[in-house]
């Protein structure tokens, strides 16, 4: 009886959804019948677990587990978020939290570092973009979502967490103990070196466009000749912020980025709306820690402007759009709904953007950006001189 009730409710929801779509009635009925057969298997499995599992088990735990598996099977960025994990996502959008200071994602089913945040425990310990986190406090991360791993890495200032990482060209598991701290993310850093402006954007936050505009106005007033825009280890942030930053460099009506969803009509174009605030040469610094919003800015400038060079290594390749849809009980679904495309129609997802001039940093130590040991920065200065003399 219980099985019939559950099945009836689920079938009604699905049938209502299909009738409300633009799919033909006959195709809708076929899809409904096919899905109902699969749901029948799902409900059978739930009943078997409830009846025969060694201990009594809560219905909610079973449903949540099934939802996690469903979203996990789609792509690295889609996820089911229990109420606590949804709050973790909200914490990520703030400029301050307690933890170890690294942006992570799921790549090939493994928790992977996108980039460490500068001047944080992870950065000081030498964590690198591309490091694969195999263990957290001795527990395997296999099967964990990004948010579950993030929750384990976060914690009160002064507490410790030990991670086991696999690194390219290193045969053994590297174990690193990190002491959590308050992580403050200051979006923008700037200075002038021999008449060349240096602007580092660490993350695209709500206030980033205003901060960048302020710096560019200052550089213009000081007659700075060219700009080095450092987006290395910038894991992204707000799409709206990236679009506004790109708009500061582009003439009006230039295409910045567009997104394409599943259906032909699900396409959105984002164009420049203002006069360019910066019209002088730009050299962009990027690496495999440059992702998402960073890649949008890189693509927009490279595809639209002549006096732009990209120096460093290939970017991460995170070019998908996620929407967070809240459910009635406070949980949520984080679902990939579209992909980003550059003005010249490059889909960033899984590919990244290759540099014009490839320069790698030494792997063995942490390099302070724009320091004497920063060979990528030195190369950017050389490329800037070429642009200015051309």
C-alpha positions in Angstrom: 0.0 0.0 0.0 2.8 2.4 1.0 4.6 1.7 -2.3 1.4 2.5 -4.3 0.9 5.8 -2.5 4.5 6.9 -3.0 4.5 5.8 -6.6 1.2 7.5 -7.3 2.5 10.9 -5.9 5.7 10.7 -7.8 3.8 9.8 -11.0 1.4 12.6 -10.6 4.2 15.1 -10.2 6.0 13.8 -13.3 2.8 13.7 -15.4 2.0 17.3 -14.4 5.5 18.4 -15.4 5.3 16.7 -18.8 1.9 18.1 -19.6 3.2 21.6 -18.8 6.1 21.2 -21.2 6.2 21.8 -24.9 6.8 18.1 -25.7 4.2 16.4 -27.7 1.5 14.3 -25.8 2.6 11.0 -27.3 6.2 11.5 -26.6 5.3 12.7 -23.2 3.4 9.5 -22.4 6.4 7.4 -23.6 8.8 9.4 -21.4 6.4 9.1 -18.5 6.1 5.3 -18.9 9.8 4.9 -19.2 10.5 7.1 -16.1 7.8 5.3 -14.1 9.5 2.0 -14.8 12.7 3.4 -13.5 11.0 4.9 -10.4 9.5 1.5 -9.7 13.0 0.1 -9.4 14.0 3.0 -7.2 11.0 2.4 -4.8 11.7 -1.3 -4.7 15.2 -0.6 -3.7 14.1 1.7 -0.9 11.7 -0.9 0.5 14.3 -3.6 0.4 16.8 -1.4 2.3 14.2 -0.4 4.9 13.1 -4.0 5.4 16.4 -5.8 5.3 19.2 -3.4 6.3 20.9 -4.4 9.6 19.6 -1.3 11.5 16.5 0.8 11.2 17.1 3.7 8.8 15.4 7.1 8.5 13.4 7.8 5.3 14.9 11.2 5.0 18.4 9.8 5.0 17.6 7.4 2.2 16.0 10.2 0.1 18.8 12.6 0.7 21.3 10.0 -0.2 19.5 9.2 -3.4 19.3 12.9 -4.4 23.1 13.3 -3.7 23.8 10.4 -6.0 21.5 11.7 -8.7 23.1 15.2 -8.8 26.6 13.8 -8.4 26.2 11.7 -11.5 25.5 14.7 -13.7 28.8 16.8 -13.6 31.4 18.0 -11.2 29.4 21.2 -10.3 25.8 20.0 -9.8 25.0 18.9 -6.2 22.3 18.3 -3.7 22.8 20.5 -0.7 21.3 19.6 2.7 20.2 22.7 4.6 23.6 22.9 6.4 25.5 22.6 3.1 23.3 25.2 1.5 24.4 27.6 4.3 28.1 26.7 3.5 27.4 27.9 -0.1 26.1 31.2 1.2 29.3 31.5 3.4 31.4 31.2 0.2 30.0 34.3 -1.2 31.1 36.4 1.8 34.5 38.1 2.0 35.5 36.5 5.3 35.3 33.0 6.8 37.3 30.6 9.0 39.2 27.8 7.3 42.4 27.0 5.4 42.0 29.2 2.3 41.6 27.3 -0.9 39.1 27.0 -3.7 38.2 23.4 -4.5 36.1 21.6 -7.2 35.3 18.1 -8.3 37.4 17.0 -11.3 37.3 13.4 -12.6 35.4 12.4 -9.4 38.2 13.7 -7.2 38.3 16.8 -4.9 40.8 19.0 -6.7 42.3 22.4 -5.7 41.4 25.2 -8.1 43.7 27.6 -6.3 45.0 28.5 -2.9 44.1 32.0 -1.7 47.1 34.2 -1.2 48.4 34.7 2.4 46.3 31.9 3.8 47.4 28.6 5.6 46.9 26.7 2.3 49.0 29.2 0.3 51.8 29.3 3.0 51.9 25.5 3.1 52.6 25.3 -0.6 49.2 23.9 -1.8 49.1 24.2 -5.6 46.4 24.4 -8.2 45.7 20.9 -9.5 46.6 19.1 -6.2 44.1 16.3 -5.6 42.8 15.9 -2.1 42.6 12.2 -1.4 42.1 12.4 2.4 40.8 14.8 5.0 41.8 13.9 8.6 42.4 10.3 7.4 39.1 9.8 5.8 38.9 9.2 2.0 37.3 12.0 0.0 36.0 9.5 -2.6 32.2 10.1 -3.1 32.3 13.5 -1.3 30.7 16.5 -2.9 32.7 19.8 -3.1 30.5 21.2 -0.3 31.0 18.2 2.0 34.8 18.6 1.6 34.6 22.3 2.1 32.7 21.8 5.4 35.4 19.5 6.7 38.1 21.9 5.7 36.4 24.8 7.4 36.5 25.3 11.2 37.4 27.6 14.0 40.6 29.6 14.0 43.5 27.7 15.6 42.1 24.2 15.0 44.0 21.8 12.7 43.1 19.7 9.8 45.4 17.2 8.0 44.9 16.6 4.3 46.5 13.9 2.0 47.2 15.1 -1.5 48.4 13.6 -4.7 50.5 16.0 -6.9 51.5 15.6 -10.5 55.0 14.0 -10.8 55.0 13.0 -7.1 54.6 9.3 -6.5 53.7 9.3 -2.8 50.7 10.8 -0.9 51.8 14.1 0.6 50.3 14.8 4.1 50.0 18.4 5.2 48.6 19.6 8.5 47.0 23.1 8.3 46.0 25.4 11.1 42.8 27.1 10.3 42.6 30.9 10.4 40.3 33.8 9.6 40.3 34.0 5.8 39.9 37.6 4.5 39.7 38.0 0.8 40.8 41.4 -0.3 39.7 41.6 -3.9 42.2 44.0 -5.5 45.9 44.8 -5.1 47.8 47.4 -7.1 51.1 49.2 -7.6 53.1 51.0 -10.3 56.5 49.7 -11.5 58.6 51.9 -13.8 55.5 53.5 -15.4 53.7 50.1 -15.7 50.6 49.5 -13.7 50.1 46.2 -11.8 46.6 45.2 -10.9 45.9 41.9 -9.2 42.3 40.6 -8.8 42.1 37.7 -6.3 38.3 37.1 -6.6 35.3 38.7 -8.3 33.3 40.0 -5.5 30.4 42.4 -5.5 32.6 45.5 -4.9 35.3 44.4 -7.4 34.2 46.4 -10.4 34.1 49.7 -8.4 37.6 48.9 -6.9 39.1 48.1 -10.3 37.5 51.3 -11.8 39.1 53.3 -9.0 42.5 51.9 -9.7 42.3 52.4 -13.5 41.3 56.1 -12.9 44.3 56.5 -10.6 46.6 54.9 -13.2 45.2 57.2 -15.9 45.8 60.2 -13.8 49.4 59.1 -13.2 49.9 58.6 -17.0 50.7 54.9 -16.5 51.6 53.5 -20.0 50.4 49.9 -19.7 48.6 47.5 -17.4 49.6 44.0 -16.1 46.3 42.4 -15.0 47.1 39.5 -12.7 44.4 36.9 -12.6 46.5 34.0 -11.4 44.9 31.7 -8.8 41.7 33.7 -9.2 39.0 31.0 -8.9 36.2 33.3 -10.2 33.3 34.6 -8.3 30.3 36.6 -9.4 29.4 36.5 -13.2 28.0 40.0 -13.0 31.2 41.3 -11.4 33.3 39.7 -14.2 31.1 41.3 -16.9 31.4 44.7 -15.3 35.2 44.4 -15.0 35.5 43.4 -18.7 33.2 46.4 -19.6 35.9 48.7 -18.2 38.2 47.7 -21.0 35.9 47.4 -23.9 34.1 49.9 -26.3 30.3 49.9 -26.0 28.3 47.1 -27.6 31.2 44.7 -27.7 30.2 41.1 -26.8 31.7 40.1 -23.5 30.4 36.6 -23.1 27.3 34.5 -23.9 25.7 31.5 -22.3 23.9 28.6 -23.9 21.5 26.3 -22.2 19.9 23.0 -23.3 17.4 24.5 -25.7 18.1 26.8 -28.7 16.1 29.6 -27.1 18.1 29.4 -23.8 20.9 31.7 -24.9 21.9 35.0 -23.3 24.3 37.6 -24.6 26.2 40.1 -22.4 27.5 43.3 -24.2 29.6 46.2 -23.0 27.4 49.2 -22.0 29.9 52.0 -21.2 32.9 53.7 -22.8 36.2 52.0 -22.0 37.9 53.3 -18.9 41.3 51.8 -20.0 42.4 52.0 -23.6 46.1 51.3 -23.3 48.0 47.9 -23.7 47.2 45.1 -21.3 49.2 42.0 -20.5 47.2 39.4 -18.5 48.8 36.9 -16.2 47.0 33.5 -15.8 47.6 30.0 -14.7 45.6 26.8 -14.0 44.2 28.4 -10.9 42.5 31.0 -13.1 38.9 29.8 -13.4 35.3 30.8 -14.3 34.8 34.5 -13.9 38.6 35.0 -14.6 38.3 33.1 -17.8 35.3 35.3 -18.9 37.4 38.4 -18.5 40.4 36.9 -20.3 38.3 35.7 -23.2 36.5 39.0 -23.5 39.7 41.1 -23.6 41.6 38.6 -25.9 38.8 38.3 -28.4 38.0 42.0 -28.6 41.3 43.9 -28.2 44.5 44.0 -30.3 46.9 45.2 -27.6 46.4 42.3 -25.2 48.7 39.4 -24.5 48.1 36.4 -22.2 51.2 35.2 -20.3 51.5 32.2 -18.0 49.9 28.8 -18.4 46.6 27.4 -19.6 43.6 28.4 -17.4 41.5 25.9 -15.4 38.5 25.4 -17.8 35.5 26.0 -15.6 32.9 27.4 -18.0 29.5 26.3 -16.7 26.7 28.2 -15.1 25.0 26.9 -12.0 21.7 27.9 -10.5 20.8 27.2 -6.9 17.1 26.1 -6.4 15.9 26.0 -2.9 13.5 23.2 -1.8 10.7 23.3 0.8 12.8 21.8 3.7 15.7 24.3 3.4 17.8 22.0 1.2 18.7 23.0 -2.3 19.7 21.7 -5.8 22.7 23.3 -7.4 22.2 22.6 -11.1 24.3 23.3 -14.2 22.0 25.1 -16.6 24.3 26.6 -19.2 27.9 26.9 -20.6 29.9 30.1 -21.1 31.3 31.0 -24.5 33.8 33.6 -25.4 33.1 36.2 -28.1 34.9 34.0 -30.6 32.7 31.0 -29.6 35.2 29.1 -27.5 33.4 27.0 -24.9 35.6 27.3 -21.8 34.3 24.2 -20.0 37.0 21.5 -19.8 39.3 23.3 -22.2 40.6 26.5 -20.6 42.3 29.3 -22.5 45.9 28.8 -23.7 48.4 31.6 -23.2 50.1 33.6 -26.0 53.4 33.2 -24.2 53.8 30.1 -22.0 55.9 30.6 -18.8 55.8 28.2 -15.9 56.7 28.9 -12.3 59.1 26.7 -10.3 57.1 23.9 -8.6 59.3 23.5 -5.5 58.4 26.8 -3.7 55.8 29.4 -3.2 56.4 32.5 -5.3 55.1 35.9 -4.1 53.3 37.6 -7.0 55.2 40.4 -8.7 58.4 39.6 -6.7 61.9 39.3 -8.1 61.4 35.5 -8.2 58.2 35.7 -10.2 59.4 34.8 -13.7 55.9 35.0 -15.2 55.6 38.6 -14.0 59.1 39.4 -15.5 58.0 38.0 -18.8 54.8 40.1 -18.6 56.9 43.2 -18.3 59.0 42.1 -21.3 55.8 41.6 -23.4 54.4 44.9 -22.2 57.6 46.7 -23.6 57.0 45.0 -26.9 53.4 46.2 -27.0 54.5 49.7 -26.2 57.2 49.8 -28.8 55.1 48.2 -31.6 
